[in-house]
Amino acid sequence: MASGLMVRDPYAEMAFGWFWEFLNYCRSSFLWAGAWVAVQITAISMTLGLLLGLVLALMRLSSQKLVNGAAWLYIFFTRGTPQLLQLVFIFNALPFIGLRFDSFTTAVVGFSLNQAAFSAEIIRGGILSVNRNQSVAASSLGMGPFLTLRRIILPQAMRAILPGIGNDTISMLKLTSIASIVFVNELTFRSQQIVGQNNKFFTVFAATSVIYLLMVSVISVAQAFAERRFDLEKDTRSNAGAMNRMLGFRLSREEAVPDAGALAAAGELEGADSTSHDSAAEAAAAAASDSDDLFRTIVNADADPVPRGEPLVVCHNVQKDYGANKVLRGVDLTVKRGEVVVLLGPSGSGKSTFLRTINHLEPVDWGTITVGGDYVGYEPGPGGQPRPTGRLARARARARISMVFQHFNLFNHLTALENVMEAPVRVFGVPASQARETALRLLAAVGLQNHANHLPHRLSGGQQQRVAIARALATSPRVMLFDEPTSALDPELVGEVLGVMRKLADAGMTMIVVTHEIRFAREVADRVVFMDAGVVVEEGPPEMVIDNPSQERTQRFLRAVNHGA
Ligand SMILES: Nc1ncnc2c1ncn2[C@@H]1O[C@H](COP(=O)(O)OP(=O)(O)OP(=O)(O)O)[C@@H](O)[C@H]1O
């Protein structure tokens, strides 16, 4: 460069000029006003579409053919016709039947109805991805279908739902451009107007693309944030308790602050450091005595009208078919209050099915079951005949029958503490602070105080089953049903679960236990019932049925079990 003379590069100047113009379009309030219209349409339509989509998804999952068929038809037509035509139809055809919408409302209605069809399938997929045992466990705790959906199913389904919904939100934001067909003055439409005046196609559309990219980035960040929150593998801890309560499900896990008493009782049961053997032994003894006291308190919680030793569960001629498979062929069983009854029998003999009929997780085809004189799941119909009740969840909660499952069925998105608190707070209306205190004591009683804040996937099988027992106990049950509680456990973990069950039996809990643990049956059961092919073959005290069975079928079964042991 010579003195005072500047060499001007025309290409650089052109590029600079273009870039400056491009920046000005990026900042154009005219274009941003269009972007705002697109955002509004997307936000409203997505919200409405998701709500309607949830309803359609539930309809699609309904066993009622008509309801299911109506939802299928809606989804079929909506997904099968171009959205452009749907918008034109709403804008031009509906006025003939007196439904006239302005451009913006037409866009919102059109996008919502279209999105509902797509959301329905995404939500249905999410719901189906949640293991059925989650809703079975919720039902056994007395949770109704909507509570189960809100608290248990949807929070877990979100993980599968979110990527699809994120995708759809971005697609919809971009697709709002087709709303220009009904004169919605959104972003693409506005950029076309500018191009129509100045012909600067590339500059204007480059700026428009940047605006779209910015909006899409916000959606992508929101999606990533939401996915992180619903990631079951991740322990995210923050003080978002109020937010969680407001939403009805957890966005983050709260730190439990155990009370001093519970900690003292529980601290040494599992893994905590101890300075001396003496203090460890003392703490363990204190914890053991606290758990005994707690179990006894639960057993005697209410003045049960059925005195100890009197019939509490009475099953008469219970029959149940699955299609052509006659699973229960007339089971009679009476269990007295405080009694421990063990059901033995070969695989497929109907033990688990029978257990599930007691708390009406399975309806019976024939026969009657009463608990404390009440028909669970039935109410008096015309003429006093029992008929299925419409308020099954309430009936289950009132009956206070708890169940422990073979595969634990803990709620995967809730910590051990939250699992135990769920039914008392949501079903029985116990204040959260009180439920929390009891839950901590229960976890201490089963030796898991130090794991209160852990999600189920971070616990061993034995620990999960003990949480499941604590959860079942939190509703102060009158009867506890155990469905092969140790079958899914490694042999070295079986003892810790049976230990808790022994303590419960000692405390006087009425228990019906399906198990293959012959030693447990011999030591703990008051009575052993042997079932085969859907009927009771023989029953009596363990020393009779196990050590001296009278029926050939029982003898054969025990020989096979002992041989395998
Ligand atoms: N929901 C269901 N639908 C159809 N058939 C079922 C269902 N549940 C159980 N069955 C069938 O009923 C029969 C009895 O099953 P059940 O689980 O009650 O037996 P079980 O004695 O508990 O066996 P196991 O010890 O192997 O668990 C089996 O033939 C099983 O296939």
Ligand as a Chemical Component Dictionary entry (heavy atoms), coordinates in Angstrom:
data_LIG
# 
_chem_comp.id                   LIG 
_chem_comp.type                 NON-POLYMER 
_chem_comp.pdbx_formal_charge   0 
_chem_comp.three_letter_code    LIG 
# 
loop_
_chem_comp_atom.comp_id 
_chem_comp_atom.atom_id 
_chem_comp_atom.alt_atom_id 
_chem_comp_atom.type_symbol 
_chem_comp_atom.charge 
_chem_comp_atom.model_Cartn_x 
_chem_comp_atom.model_Cartn_y 
_chem_comp_atom.model_Cartn_z 
_chem_comp_atom.pdbx_ordinal 
LIG N1  N1  N 0 -52.725 -63.766 31.951 1  
LIG C1  C1  C 0 -52.773 -65.037 31.497 2  
LIG N2  N2  N 0 -53.305 -65.307 30.304 3  
LIG C2  C2  C 0 -53.375 -66.578 29.840 4  
LIG N3  N3  N 0 -52.934 -67.649 30.525 5  
LIG C3  C3  C 0 -52.395 -67.432 31.734 6  
LIG C4  C4  C 0 -52.279 -66.121 32.280 7  
LIG N4  N4  N 0 -51.702 -66.220 33.504 8  
LIG C5  C5  C 0 -51.461 -67.524 33.705 9  
LIG N5  N5  N 0 -51.877 -68.257 32.648 10 
LIG C6  C6  C 0 -51.801 -69.710 32.518 11 
LIG O1  O1  O 0 -52.423 -70.254 33.662 12 
LIG C7  C7  C 0 -51.740 -71.407 34.090 13 
LIG C8  C8  C 0 -51.378 -71.271 35.552 14 
LIG O2  O2  O 0 -50.424 -70.249 35.684 15 
LIG P1  P1  P 0 -49.902 -69.786 37.113 16 
LIG O3  O3  O 0 -48.854 -68.740 36.885 17 
LIG O4  O4  O 0 -51.041 -69.424 37.964 18 
LIG O5  O5  O 0 -49.230 -71.133 37.652 19 
LIG P2  P2  P 0 -48.233 -71.316 38.838 20 
LIG O6  O6  O 0 -48.669 -72.520 39.565 21 
LIG O7  O7  O 0 -48.110 -70.076 39.643 22 
LIG O8  O8  O 0 -46.901 -71.608 38.048 23 
LIG P3  P3  P 0 -45.406 -71.111 38.353 24 
LIG O9  O9  O 0 -44.982 -71.791 39.616 25 
LIG O10 O10 O 0 -44.631 -71.575 37.157 26 
LIG O11 O11 O 0 -45.484 -69.630 38.443 27 
LIG C9  C9  C 0 -50.551 -71.577 33.177 28 
LIG O12 O12 O 0 -50.893 -72.525 32.200 29 
LIG C10 C10 C 0 -50.381 -70.220 32.542 30 
LIG O13 O13 O 0 -49.860 -70.352 31.252 31 
# 
loop_
_chem_comp_bond.comp_id 
_chem_comp_bond.atom_id_1 
_chem_comp_bond.atom_id_2 
_chem_comp_bond.value_order 
_chem_comp_bond.pdbx_ordinal 
LIG N1  C1  SING 1  
LIG C1  N2  SING 2  
LIG C1  C4  DOUB 3  
LIG N2  C2  DOUB 4  
LIG C2  N3  SING 5  
LIG N3  C3  DOUB 6  
LIG C3  C4  SING 7  
LIG C3  N5  SING 8  
LIG C4  N4  SING 9  
LIG N4  C5  DOUB 10 
LIG C5  N5  SING 11 
LIG N5  C6  SING 12 
LIG C6  O1  SING 13 
LIG C6  C10 SING 14 
LIG O1  C7  SING 15 
LIG C7  C8  SING 16 
LIG C7  C9  SING 17 
LIG C8  O2  SING 18 
LIG O2  P1  SING 19 
LIG P1  O3  DOUB 20 
LIG P1  O4  SING 21 
LIG P1  O5  SING 22 
LIG O5  P2  SING 23 
LIG P2  O6  DOUB 24 
LIG P2  O7  SING 25 
LIG P2  O8  SING 26 
LIG O8  P3  SING 27 
LIG P3  O9  DOUB 28 
LIG P3  O10 SING 29 
LIG P3  O11 SING 30 
LIG C9  O12 SING 31 
LIG C9  C10 SING 32 
LIG C10 O13 SING 33 
# 
